[in-house]
Amino acid sequence: MSYIKHKSEESLEDYLETILILSKRLPAVRSIDIANELSFSKPSVSVAMKNLRNKHYITVSEEGHIALTAAGKDIAESVYEKHTVLSDWLIYLGVDRETAIADACKMEHDISPESFRAIKKYVHSIM
């Protein structure tokens, strides 16, 4: 069984994760905040926000404030947890922090639920 996702799914997950992270730092998240955080163009972010809105993962207020729906938050939190656990594990193994974070970002999209559960269990037992 393959767990590898299409690039478009990975991209949407990255946007949701970024919205989650920004919502913890900022009083309100706007498209420009996402564009700045990811170093993406405003038009690219605008297209992505339309896709996320159409999939009911986000809502956008009249003021342009972006909020995760329950479904969007579930995905964002899952991706963020994978990213955190995997990067912490790689750092623990001696991988340079910057490399560990970059690698975790790639791994978080493709790892099977079974493998992630096993790694998470192991990481929590040693840390």
Backbone as ProteinMPNN parsed JSONL, in Angstrom:
{"seq_chain_A": "MSYIKHKSEESLEDYLETILILSKRLPAVRSIDIANELSFSKPSVSVAMKNLRNKHYITVSEEGHIALTAAGKDIAESVYEKHTVLSDWLIYLGVDRETAIADACKMEHDISPESFRAIKKYVHSIM", "coords_chain_A": {"N_chain_A": [[0.842, -1.177, 0.0], [0.619, 2.188, -0.871], [1.68, 5.26, 0.508], [2.426, 7.598, -0.476], [1.957, 10.898, -1.39], [0.383, 13.149, -3.728], [2.025, 16.012, -5.121], [0.392, 18.281, -4.97], [-1.286, 17.706, -2.809], [0.596, 17.601, -0.749], [1.421, 20.247, -0.781], [-0.948, 21.592, -0.018], [-1.168, 20.581, 2.567], [1.142, 21.697, 3.676], [0.469, 24.415, 3.574], [-1.743, 24.434, 5.341], [-0.48, 23.651, 7.708], [1.243, 25.823, 8.027], [-0.597, 27.903, 8.397], [-1.641, 27.093, 10.864], [0.662, 27.311, 12.516], [1.238, 30.065, 12.236], [-1.104, 31.091, 13.339], [-0.699, 30.687, 15.987], [1.186, 32.536, 16.587], [0.331, 35.035, 15.699], [-2.24, 37.573, 15.975], [-4.169, 37.537, 13.982], [-4.367, 35.768, 10.94], [-3.283, 36.42, 7.693], [-3.307, 36.34, 4.084], [-0.95, 37.551, 3.143], [0.764, 37.172, 5.281], [1.173, 34.434, 5.174], [2.359, 34.209, 2.648], [4.731, 35.617, 3.134], [5.885, 34.042, 5.17], [6.341, 31.585, 3.885], [7.801, 32.356, 1.741], [6.555, 32.669, -0.748], [4.816, 33.744, -3.716], [2.272, 36.299, -3.714], [0.075, 35.822, -5.515], [0.255, 32.991, -5.817], [-0.296, 32.099, -3.229], [-2.865, 33.08, -2.978], [-4.304, 31.505, -4.832], [-3.965, 29.01, -3.619], [-5.32, 29.463, -1.197], [-7.901, 29.739, -2.128], [-8.35, 27.128, -3.057], [-8.152, 25.727, -0.609], [-10.293, 26.856, 0.741], [-12.405, 26.025, -0.886], [-12.295, 23.319, -0.36], [-13.177, 23.286, 2.142], [-11.417, 23.627, 4.285], [-10.51, 25.942, 5.342], [-11.689, 29.146, 6.512], [-12.426, 32.434, 5.367], [-12.544, 35.647, 6.476], [-14.432, 38.718, 5.985], [-12.573, 40.692, 6.348], [-10.325, 39.495, 5.48], [-9.088, 37.706, 7.127], [-7.772, 34.573, 7.92], [-8.893, 31.422, 8.928], [-8.645, 28.168, 10.312], [-10.828, 25.473, 9.6], [-12.557, 22.886, 11.446], [-11.903, 20.474, 10.152], [-9.679, 21.295, 8.652], [-7.962, 22.047, 10.706], [-7.531, 19.591, 11.982], [-5.998, 18.217, 10.032], [-3.807, 19.974, 9.824], [-2.745, 19.892, 12.445], [-1.999, 17.209, 12.596], [-0.008, 17.034, 10.609], [1.806, 18.892, 11.656], [2.466, 17.654, 14.075], [3.783, 15.347, 13.118], [5.941, 16.574, 11.821], [7.247, 17.807, 13.989], [7.88, 15.622, 15.734], [9.466, 14.024, 14.017], [11.571, 15.797, 13.305], [12.66, 16.334, 15.844], [13.542, 13.764, 16.503], [15.476, 13.272, 14.507], [17.319, 15.289, 15.144], [18.054, 14.406, 17.689], [19.383, 12.125, 16.902], [21.677, 13.218, 15.968], [21.71, 14.751, 13.702], [22.217, 17.794, 11.997], [20.445, 20.685, 13.023], [19.095, 22.396, 11.118], [19.141, 20.799, 8.803], [17.751, 18.582, 9.773], [15.192, 19.655, 10.206], [14.472, 20.375, 7.587], [14.534, 17.844, 6.348], [12.576, 16.498, 7.863], [10.34, 17.872, 7.035], [10.021, 16.911, 4.456], [9.666, 14.185, 4.941], [7.357, 14.052, 6.5], [5.123, 14.021, 4.885], [5.091, 11.632, 3.494], [5.371, 9.407, 5.112], [4.102, 6.369, 6.423], [1.146, 5.792, 8.408], [1.55, 3.702, 10.242], [4.38, 3.456, 10.448], [4.959, 6.013, 11.412], [3.651, 5.992, 13.913], [5.227, 4.07, 15.224], [7.768, 5.303, 15.274], [7.136, 7.606, 16.735], [6.372, 6.47, 19.187], [8.828, 5.348, 19.941], [10.483, 7.652, 20.045], [9.242, 9.079, 22.122], [9.835, 7.373, 24.197], [12.547, 7.641, 24.57], [13.124, 10.268, 24.973]], "CA_chain_A": [[0.0, 0.0, 0.0], [1.434, 3.388, -1.001], [1.246, 6.421, 1.268], [3.01, 8.77, -1.119], [0.913, 11.825, -1.807], [0.673, 14.039, -4.853], [2.613, 17.289, -4.715], [-0.662, 19.233, -4.621], [-1.719, 17.379, -1.449], [1.675, 18.038, 0.131], [1.376, 21.698, -0.745], [-2.085, 21.987, 0.809], [-0.805, 20.261, 3.948], [2.108, 22.718, 4.107], [-0.282, 25.654, 3.82], [-2.518, 24.264, 6.568], [0.477, 23.662, 8.818], [1.718, 27.201, 8.166], [-1.692, 28.672, 9.006], [-1.671, 26.698, 12.274], [1.82, 27.907, 13.184], [1.052, 31.518, 12.277], [-2.22, 31.418, 14.24], [-0.171, 30.654, 17.352], [2.06, 33.704, 16.746], [-0.3, 36.289, 15.279], [-3.65, 37.702, 16.363], [-4.973, 37.181, 12.811], [-3.534, 35.311, 9.823], [-3.715, 36.916, 6.388], [-2.563, 35.75, 2.961], [0.393, 38.14, 3.07], [1.568, 36.52, 6.326], [1.52, 33.11, 4.649], [3.316, 34.443, 1.558], [6.016, 35.995, 3.744], [6.417, 32.899, 5.924], [6.778, 30.525, 2.968], [8.526, 32.99, 0.625], [5.791, 32.406, -1.964], [4.189, 34.942, -4.272], [0.889, 36.531, -3.277], [-0.877, 35.088, -6.363], [0.298, 31.552, -5.499], [-1.006, 31.909, -1.964], [-4.272, 33.349, -3.251], [-4.845, 30.297, -5.472], [-4.004, 27.957, -2.597], [-6.383, 29.773, -0.234], [-9.163, 29.422, -2.8], [-8.468, 25.661, -3.016], [-8.422, 25.314, 0.777], [-11.656, 27.293, 1.043], [-13.31, 25.13, -1.619], [-12.265, 22.001, 0.295], [-13.714, 23.532, 3.486], [-10.345, 23.517, 5.274], [-10.333, 27.264, 5.935], [-12.665, 30.199, 6.254], [-11.795, 33.736, 5.202], [-13.49, 36.687, 6.865], [-14.496, 39.88, 5.087], [-11.332, 41.442, 6.549], [-9.221, 38.721, 4.927], [-8.48, 36.866, 8.153], [-7.892, 33.157, 7.573], [-9.014, 30.525, 10.084], [-8.818, 26.754, 9.984], [-12.05, 24.792, 10.028], [-12.22, 21.692, 12.242], [-11.214, 19.52, 9.26], [-8.369, 21.861, 8.339], [-7.139, 21.998, 11.92], [-7.134, 18.195, 12.18], [-4.9, 17.929, 9.108], [-2.664, 20.809, 10.206], [-2.158, 19.373, 13.685], [-1.371, 15.936, 12.277], [1.232, 17.326, 9.879], [2.698, 19.57, 12.59], [2.971, 16.641, 15.012], [4.772, 14.546, 12.394], [7.119, 17.415, 11.613], [7.917, 18.004, 15.278], [8.446, 14.35, 16.207], [10.54, 13.597, 13.111], [12.734, 16.683, 13.414], [13.269, 16.081, 17.163], [14.22, 12.468, 16.42], [16.686, 13.436, 13.696], [18.265, 16.086, 15.932], [18.536, 13.497, 18.721], [20.328, 11.209, 16.26], [22.9, 13.941, 15.65], [21.581, 15.499, 12.453], [22.197, 19.243, 12.144], [19.065, 21.166, 13.211], [18.53, 22.897, 9.855], [18.944, 19.632, 7.937], [16.695, 17.77, 10.379], [13.911, 20.314, 9.954], [14.192, 20.244, 6.143], [14.222, 16.434, 6.071], [11.292, 16.183, 8.491], [9.302, 18.464, 6.184], [9.821, 15.989, 3.334], [9.215, 12.897, 5.457], [6.038, 14.135, 7.133], [4.067, 13.803, 3.902], [5.15, 10.306, 2.88], [5.481, 8.317, 6.074], [2.843, 5.654, 6.677], [0.687, 5.934, 9.794], [2.175, 2.658, 11.061], [5.772, 3.835, 10.717], [4.986, 7.196, 12.269], [3.307, 5.574, 15.28], [6.384, 3.374, 15.797], [8.805, 6.311, 15.545], [6.627, 8.453, 17.819], [6.468, 5.679, 20.421], [10.248, 5.253, 20.273], [10.982, 8.988, 20.426], [8.718, 9.414, 23.442], [10.471, 6.526, 25.205], [13.949, 8.02, 24.783], [13.273, 11.722, 25.213]], "C_chain_A": [[0.89, 1.245, 0.0], [0.832, 4.546, -0.208], [1.768, 7.709, 0.652], [1.884, 9.625, -1.695], [1.365, 12.604, -3.028], [1.229, 15.352, -4.314], [1.543, 18.296, -4.304], [-1.195, 18.974, -3.212], [-0.679, 17.827, -0.429], [1.631, 19.545, 0.305], [0.227, 22.186, 0.132], [-1.806, 21.708, 2.282], [0.173, 21.291, 4.496], [1.418, 24.043, 4.403], [-1.068, 25.55, 5.124], [-1.618, 24.309, 7.791], [0.97, 25.081, 9.077], [0.647, 28.078, 8.803], [-1.776, 28.361, 10.5], [-0.543, 27.379, 13.045], [1.651, 29.418, 13.32], [-0.06, 31.911, 13.247], [-1.79, 31.381, 15.7], [0.671, 31.896, 17.653], [1.367, 35.037, 16.518], [-1.748, 36.36, 15.747], [-4.608, 37.334, 15.223], [-4.018, 36.808, 11.678], [-4.142, 35.824, 8.524], [-2.863, 36.257, 5.31], [-1.141, 36.266, 2.891], [1.313, 37.513, 4.116], [2.057, 35.151, 5.85], [2.559, 33.245, 3.546], [4.692, 34.775, 2.121], [6.669, 34.813, 4.452], [7.01, 31.842, 5.001], [7.636, 31.043, 1.813], [7.888, 32.619, -0.719], [5.2, 33.719, -2.455], [2.753, 35.063, -3.752], [-0.113, 35.809, -4.179], [-0.906, 33.581, -6.082], [-0.48, 31.255, -4.224], [-2.507, 32.117, -2.17], [-4.958, 32.131, -3.878], [-4.983, 29.177, -4.442], [-5.129, 28.206, -1.598], [-7.754, 29.484, -0.853], [-9.403, 27.908, -2.772], [-8.814, 25.17, -1.611], [-9.837, 25.7, 1.191], [-12.673, 26.373, 0.367], [-13.38, 23.731, -1.007], [-12.776, 22.08, 1.742], [-12.672, 23.302, 4.578], [-10.08, 24.847, 5.972], [-11.592, 28.097, 5.704], [-11.876, 31.498, 6.129], [-12.851, 34.799, 5.504], [-13.484, 37.816, 5.835], [-13.221, 40.718, 5.184], [-10.114, 40.708, 5.995], [-8.496, 37.862, 5.945], [-8.801, 35.4, 7.867], [-7.926, 32.324, 8.854], [-9.203, 29.098, 9.586], [-10.194, 26.284, 10.429], [-11.616, 23.6, 10.879], [-11.449, 20.685, 11.395], [-9.81, 20.011, 8.921], [-7.428, 21.795, 9.526], [-6.66, 20.58, 12.204], [-5.942, 17.838, 11.299], [-3.653, 18.69, 9.533], [-1.969, 20.271, 11.451], [-1.452, 18.045, 13.461], [-0.025, 16.149, 11.579], [2.249, 17.964, 10.819], [3.291, 18.583, 13.599], [4.041, 15.779, 14.342], [6.065, 15.331, 12.234], [7.932, 17.547, 12.903], [8.604, 16.734, 15.757], [9.627, 13.936, 15.333], [11.763, 14.494, 13.217], [13.429, 16.493, 14.759], [14.082, 14.791, 17.147], [15.528, 12.595, 15.648], [17.741, 14.255, 14.439], [18.874, 15.221, 17.025], [19.59, 12.535, 18.158], [21.621, 11.896, 15.823], [22.862, 14.71, 14.344], [21.534, 16.988, 12.788], [20.746, 19.733, 12.155], [18.414, 21.598, 11.898], [18.226, 21.748, 8.894], [17.804, 18.771, 8.46], [15.316, 18.355, 10.095], [13.522, 20.183, 8.488], [13.807, 18.807, 5.794], [12.87, 16.031, 6.656], [10.141, 16.718, 7.645], [9.003, 17.57, 4.982], [9.192, 14.683, 3.816], [7.775, 12.929, 5.949], [4.896, 13.822, 6.172], [3.989, 12.352, 3.429], [5.155, 9.141, 3.856], [4.109, 7.672, 6.312], [2.423, 5.894, 8.127], [1.351, 4.923, 10.726], [3.609, 3.026, 11.432], [5.847, 5.049, 11.629], [4.655, 6.83, 13.713], [4.504, 4.917, 15.961], [7.49, 4.369, 16.157], [8.388, 7.177, 16.725], [6.749, 7.736, 19.166], [7.928, 5.601, 20.875], [10.79, 6.59, 20.766], [10.5, 9.352, 21.826], [9.353, 8.56, 24.536], [11.905, 6.936, 25.518], [14.132, 9.48, 25.15], [12.449, 12.178, 26.407]], "O_chain_A": [[1.822, 1.334, 0.799], [-0.376, 4.779, -0.25], [1.569, 8.791, 1.205], [0.991, 9.135, -2.386], [2.555, 12.705, -3.323], [0.933, 15.749, -3.187], [1.762, 19.086, -3.386], [-1.522, 19.919, -2.495], [-1.022, 18.365, 0.623], [1.786, 20.055, 1.415], [0.41, 23.097, 0.939], [-2.167, 22.506, 3.146], [0.052, 21.714, 5.646], [1.752, 24.715, 5.378], [-1.059, 26.484, 5.927], [-1.956, 24.935, 8.796], [1.099, 25.491, 10.23], [0.955, 28.907, 9.659], [-1.961, 29.268, 11.312], [-0.774, 27.959, 14.106], [1.891, 29.983, 14.387], [0.029, 32.948, 13.904], [-2.444, 31.977, 16.556], [0.852, 32.268, 18.813], [1.771, 36.054, 17.081], [-2.407, 35.332, 15.898], [-5.724, 36.876, 15.47], [-2.989, 37.455, 11.484], [-5.341, 35.688, 8.281], [-1.815, 35.682, 5.604], [-0.218, 35.502, 2.608], [2.506, 37.341, 3.869], [3.201, 34.765, 6.091], [3.529, 32.488, 3.506], [5.703, 34.268, 1.636], [7.878, 34.612, 4.34], [8.058, 31.27, 5.299], [8.135, 30.261, 1.005], [8.579, 32.302, -1.688], [5.096, 34.686, -1.701], [2.113, 34.072, -3.401], [-1.072, 35.231, -3.667], [-1.972, 32.966, -6.108], [-1.229, 30.281, -4.152], [-3.32, 31.399, -1.589], [-6.071, 31.775, -3.489], [-5.998, 28.482, -4.403], [-5.818, 27.269, -1.195], [-8.664, 29.03, -0.158], [-10.516, 27.456, -2.5], [-9.669, 24.3, -1.445], [-10.503, 24.954, 1.91], [-13.675, 25.99, 0.971], [-14.395, 23.045, -1.121], [-12.804, 21.083, 2.463], [-13.003, 22.836, 5.669], [-9.501, 24.882, 7.057], [-12.422, 27.803, 4.845], [-10.799, 31.644, 6.708], [-13.907, 34.843, 4.874], [-12.642, 37.858, 4.939], [-12.833, 41.377, 4.22], [-9.0, 41.231, 6.032], [-7.413, 37.346, 5.668], [-9.949, 35.038, 7.608], [-7.096, 32.5, 9.746], [-9.846, 28.863, 8.562], [-10.668, 26.652, 11.504], [-10.42, 23.34, 11.011], [-10.462, 20.108, 11.852], [-8.862, 19.226, 8.905], [-6.239, 21.52, 9.371], [-5.519, 20.381, 12.619], [-4.984, 17.224, 11.768], [-2.564, 18.119, 9.596], [-0.741, 20.205, 11.501], [-0.415, 17.783, 14.07], [0.971, 15.514, 11.927], [3.429, 17.613, 10.784], [4.472, 18.666, 13.936], [5.087, 15.514, 14.935], [7.152, 14.81, 12.482], [9.155, 17.413, 12.895], [9.773, 16.762, 16.14], [10.672, 13.541, 15.849], [12.889, 13.995, 13.218], [14.658, 16.489, 14.819], [15.176, 14.731, 17.707], [16.563, 12.089, 16.08], [18.93, 13.943, 14.367], [20.079, 15.289, 17.267], [20.553, 12.178, 18.836], [22.552, 11.236, 15.362], [23.877, 15.264, 13.922], [20.885, 17.392, 13.753], [19.919, 19.249, 11.382], [17.288, 21.195, 11.607], [17.177, 21.731, 8.25], [16.984, 18.283, 7.682], [14.38, 17.62, 9.778], [12.362, 19.909, 8.178], [12.865, 18.579, 5.034], [12.106, 15.306, 6.018], [9.089, 16.087, 7.551], [7.857, 17.484, 4.542], [8.293, 14.143, 3.171], [7.053, 11.94, 5.826], [3.82, 13.404, 6.6], [2.926, 11.897, 3.007], [4.959, 7.996, 3.449], [3.092, 8.361, 6.389], [3.269, 6.169, 8.978], [1.677, 5.247, 11.868], [4.003, 2.921, 12.593], [6.697, 5.112, 12.518], [5.311, 7.309, 14.638], [4.769, 5.172, 17.136], [8.08, 4.277, 17.233], [9.195, 7.452, 17.613], [7.177, 8.327, 20.158], [8.224, 5.769, 22.059], [11.476, 6.649, 21.786], [11.27, 9.879, 22.629], [9.403, 8.983, 25.69], [12.425, 6.626, 26.589], [15.21, 9.874, 25.596], [12.457, 13.361, 26.747]]}, "name": "protein", "num_of_chains": 1, "seq": "MSYIKHKSEESLEDYLETILILSKRLPAVRSIDIANELSFSKPSVSVAMKNLRNKHYITVSEEGHIALTAAGKDIAESVYEKHTVLSDWLIYLGVDRETAIADACKMEHDISPESFRAIKKYVHSIM"}
